């Protein structure tokens, strides 16, 4: 009985540690006061109205959105293709290449950002939306590769062989057998790619240009120079967006299937 009580207490403390900051941020976003404080001073939607009517916030949010969509498309296409090739051992040195795809996860983001900035400035020119897109794609691809490989490792490879035996060509078997089997992993990887790009701050801080400012950088700037509850309102909207994406994946594929 004491073990169950200890386990329940540990679970409650873990949930409090994980959800506590989110609850505080959401609570602060509804404050009627002029300063960041918890518990909130009354209830008001004034800070949500301020955020949604601010051209600065909406402009940077659109930049982050377009960037995240571009990164999701490129990272998903490259990562899924690489995962299928690695799973089928179509590339020489598949083991080494698979390990290489883990490098952006192991390498500190600040080191990667500094290296990309120095390389781009020396060989290409000033930073722009393009270099930001490339940098975000680099750190997003490993998530697509790993989730797709995880699904393909449990898929039935004999289905593809059966399709080839019945006359399907390599591309037809890939399109109608392999890709549908890998779809849950690809969808999970795309979800991670979108969220990572939309929330990424370190790469964006190093690789941004004066014309390209993402929402995380705008939040950081606001927090540094003029903090107010609008930061909490923006953060709450970002939390709601993540929850919405999870609901969409659950409706389309089933969250349990993707998790498995």
C-alpha positions as CSV (number, residue, x, y, z in Angstrom):
1,X,0.0,0.0,0.0
2,X,2.9,2.4,0.8
3,X,4.4,1.7,-2.6
4,X,1.1,2.7,-4.3
5,X,0.9,5.9,-2.2
6,X,4.5,6.8,-3.0
7,X,3.9,6.1,-6.7
8,X,0.7,8.2,-6.7
9,X,2.6,11.0,-4.9
10,X,5.5,10.9,-7.3
11,X,3.0,11.0,-10.3
12,X,1.2,14.0,-8.8
13,X,4.5,15.9,-8.2
14,X,5.6,15.1,-11.7
15,X,2.3,16.4,-13.2
16,X,2.6,19.5,-11.0
17,X,6.2,20.1,-12.2
18,X,5.2,19.7,-15.8
19,X,1.8,21.4,-15.9
20,X,2.4,24.0,-13.1
21,X,4.3,26.5,-15.4
22,X,1.7,26.1,-18.1
23,X,-1.1,26.8,-15.6
24,X,0.7,29.9,-14.3
25,X,1.2,31.3,-17.9
26,X,-2.4,30.7,-18.8
27,X,-3.6,32.3,-15.6
28,X,-1.4,35.4,-16.1
29,X,-2.7,35.8,-19.7
30,X,-6.2,36.5,-18.3
31,X,-5.1,39.1,-15.7
32,X,-6.7,42.5,-15.7
33,X,-3.6,44.1,-14.3
34,X,-0.8,45.9,-16.1
35,X,2.0,43.6,-14.8
36,X,2.9,40.0,-14.8
37,X,1.7,38.6,-11.5
38,X,0.2,35.4,-10.2
39,X,-2.5,34.9,-9.0
40,X,-4.0,37.2,-11.7
41,X,-5.5,40.5,-10.7
42,X,-9.1,40.0,-11.9
43,X,-10.2,38.5,-15.2
44,X,-9.9,40.2,-18.6
45,X,-9.3,39.4,-22.3
46,X,-7.5,42.7,-22.8
47,X,-4.1,41.1,-23.4
48,X,-5.5,38.8,-26.1
49,X,-7.1,41.8,-27.8
50,X,-3.8,43.6,-27.6
51,X,-1.9,40.7,-29.1
52,X,-4.4,40.1,-31.9
53,X,-4.6,43.8,-32.8
54,X,-0.8,44.2,-32.7
55,X,0.8,44.2,-36.2
56,X,4.1,43.3,-34.6
57,X,2.8,40.1,-33.0
58,X,0.6,39.1,-36.0
59,X,3.4,39.8,-38.5
60,X,6.0,37.7,-36.6
61,X,3.4,35.0,-36.1
62,X,2.8,34.8,-39.9
63,X,6.5,34.7,-40.5
64,X,6.9,31.8,-38.0
65,X,3.8,30.1,-39.6
66,X,5.1,30.3,-43.1
67,X,8.6,29.2,-42.0
68,X,7.2,26.2,-40.0
69,X,5.1,25.1,-43.0
70,X,8.1,25.3,-45.4
71,X,10.2,23.4,-42.9
72,X,7.5,20.8,-42.3
73,X,7.3,20.1,-46.1
74,X,11.0,20.0,-46.7
75,X,11.9,18.0,-43.6
76,X,9.0,15.5,-44.1
77,X,9.9,14.8,-47.7
78,X,13.7,14.5,-47.1
79,X,13.3,12.7,-43.8
80,X,10.7,10.2,-45.0
81,X,12.6,9.4,-48.2
82,X,15.8,8.9,-46.2
83,X,14.1,6.7,-43.6
84,X,12.6,4.4,-46.3
85,X,16.0,4.2,-48.0
86,X,17.8,3.4,-44.7
87,X,15.2,0.9,-43.7
88,X,15.5,-0.9,-47.1
89,X,19.3,-0.7,-47.0
90,X,19.2,1.1,-50.4
91,X,22.2,3.3,-49.4
92,X,25.8,2.2,-48.9
93,X,26.8,2.7,-45.3
94,X,23.2,2.9,-44.0
95,X,24.3,2.5,-40.4
96,X,26.7,5.4,-40.5
97,X,24.2,7.6,-42.4
98,X,21.5,6.7,-39.8
99,X,23.9,7.8,-37.0
100,X,24.7,11.0,-38.9
101,X,21.0,11.9,-38.9
102,X,21.2,12.0,-35.1
103,X,23.9,14.6,-35.1
104,X,21.6,17.7,-35.0
105,X,19.9,16.1,-31.9
106,X,23.3,15.6,-30.1
107,X,25.1,18.8,-31.2
108,X,24.2,21.8,-29.1
109,X,21.8,24.1,-31.0
110,X,23.9,27.1,-30.3
111,X,27.0,25.5,-31.9
112,X,25.0,24.5,-34.9
113,X,23.6,28.0,-35.2
114,X,27.0,29.6,-34.9
115,X,28.5,27.3,-37.5
116,X,25.7,27.9,-40.0
117,X,26.0,31.7,-39.5
118,X,29.7,31.6,-40.1
119,X,29.4,29.3,-43.1
120,X,26.6,31.3,-44.7
121,X,28.2,34.7,-44.1
122,X,31.5,33.6,-45.5
123,X,30.3,31.7,-48.6
124,X,26.9,33.0,-49.5
125,X,26.1,36.4,-48.0
126,X,23.8,38.1,-45.5
127,X,21.3,36.0,-43.6
128,X,17.8,35.7,-44.9
129,X,14.6,33.7,-44.7
130,X,16.3,31.0,-46.8
131,X,19.1,30.3,-44.4
132,X,16.6,30.3,-41.5
133,X,14.5,27.7,-43.4
134,X,17.6,25.6,-44.1
135,X,18.7,25.7,-40.5
136,X,15.3,24.8,-39.1
137,X,15.1,21.9,-41.7
138,X,18.4,20.5,-40.5
139,X,17.3,20.2,-36.9
140,X,13.8,18.9,-37.9
141,X,14.8,16.1,-40.3
142,X,16.1,13.8,-37.6
143,X,12.7,13.7,-35.9
144,X,11.0,12.6,-39.2
145,X,13.8,10.0,-39.8
146,X,13.5,8.5,-36.4
147,X,9.7,8.3,-36.2
148,X,9.5,6.9,-39.7
149,X,12.2,4.3,-39.0
150,X,10.4,3.3,-35.8
151,X,7.2,2.6,-37.7
152,X,9.0,0.9,-40.6
153,X,10.9,-1.4,-38.3
154,X,7.6,-3.0,-37.2
155,X,6.0,-3.0,-40.6
156,X,5.5,-6.2,-42.7
157,X,8.1,-6.2,-45.4
158,X,6.5,-9.2,-47.1
159,X,3.6,-7.0,-48.2
160,X,5.9,-5.1,-50.5
161,X,7.5,-8.3,-51.8
162,X,4.0,-9.6,-52.4
163,X,3.1,-6.5,-54.4
164,X,6.2,-6.9,-56.5
165,X,5.4,-10.5,-57.1
166,X,1.9,-9.6,-58.3
167,X,3.4,-7.3,-60.9
168,X,3.7,-3.9,-59.2
169,X,6.8,-1.9,-60.1
170,X,9.2,-0.4,-57.5
171,X,7.4,3.0,-57.5
172,X,3.9,1.5,-57.4
173,X,4.9,-0.8,-54.5
174,X,6.4,2.2,-52.8
175,X,3.4,4.4,-53.3
176,X,0.7,1.9,-52.4
177,X,2.4,-0.3,-49.8
178,X,5.5,1.2,-48.2
179,X,4.3,4.8,-47.8
180,X,0.9,3.9,-46.3
181,X,2.7,1.7,-43.8
182,X,5.0,4.5,-42.9
183,X,2.3,7.2,-42.7
184,X,1.9,7.3,-38.9
185,X,5.6,7.8,-38.5
186,X,5.7,10.4,-41.2
187,X,2.7,12.3,-39.6
188,X,4.3,12.2,-36.2
189,X,7.6,13.5,-37.7
190,X,5.8,16.3,-39.5
191,X,4.1,17.3,-36.3
192,X,7.4,17.5,-34.5
193,X,9.0,19.4,-37.4
194,X,6.3,22.0,-37.4
195,X,6.4,22.5,-33.6
196,X,10.2,22.6,-33.5
197,X,10.4,25.2,-36.2
198,X,7.6,27.3,-34.9
199,X,9.1,27.3,-31.3
200,X,12.8,27.5,-32.2
201,X,14.5,30.5,-30.7
202,X,18.3,29.9,-30.7
203,X,18.7,29.3,-34.5
204,X,16.3,32.1,-35.2
205,X,18.3,34.4,-33.0
206,X,21.6,33.7,-34.8
207,X,20.2,33.4,-38.4
208,X,17.6,36.1,-38.5
209,X,17.8,39.3,-40.5
210,X,16.3,42.7,-39.6
211,X,13.5,41.9,-42.1
212,X,12.8,38.4,-40.8
213,X,11.8,38.2,-37.1
214,X,10.0,35.1,-35.8
215,X,7.4,35.0,-33.0
216,X,9.8,33.4,-30.4
217,X,12.3,36.2,-31.0
218,X,9.6,38.8,-30.7
219,X,8.6,37.2,-27.3
220,X,12.2,37.2,-26.2
221,X,12.6,40.8,-27.1
222,X,9.4,41.8,-25.4
223,X,10.3,39.9,-22.3
224,X,13.8,41.5,-22.2
225,X,12.9,45.1,-22.8
226,X,9.2,45.6,-21.9
227,X,7.6,42.6,-20.2
228,X,3.8,42.6,-19.8
229,X,1.0,40.0,-19.7
230,X,0.8,40.1,-23.5
231,X,3.7,37.6,-23.5
232,X,1.6,35.2,-21.5
233,X,-1.3,35.6,-23.9
234,X,0.9,34.8,-26.9
235,X,2.4,31.8,-25.1
236,X,-1.2,30.6,-24.3
237,X,-2.1,30.9,-28.0
238,X,0.9,28.8,-28.9
239,X,-0.1,26.2,-26.4
240,X,-3.6,26.1,-27.8
241,X,-2.2,25.7,-31.3
242,X,-0.1,22.6,-30.2
243,X,-3.2,21.1,-28.6
244,X,-5.2,21.7,-31.8
245,X,-2.5,20.0,-33.9
246,X,-2.7,17.0,-31.6
247,X,-6.5,16.9,-31.9
248,X,-6.2,17.0,-35.7
249,X,-3.7,14.1,-35.7
250,X,-6.0,12.2,-33.4
251,X,-8.9,12.7,-35.8
252,X,-7.0,11.8,-38.9
253,X,-4.7,9.0,-37.7
254,X,-5.5,8.3,-34.1
255,X,-3.1,9.5,-31.5
256,X,-2.6,6.0,-30.0
257,X,-1.6,4.7,-33.4
258,X,0.9,7.5,-33.9
259,X,2.3,7.0,-30.4
260,X,2.7,3.3,-30.9
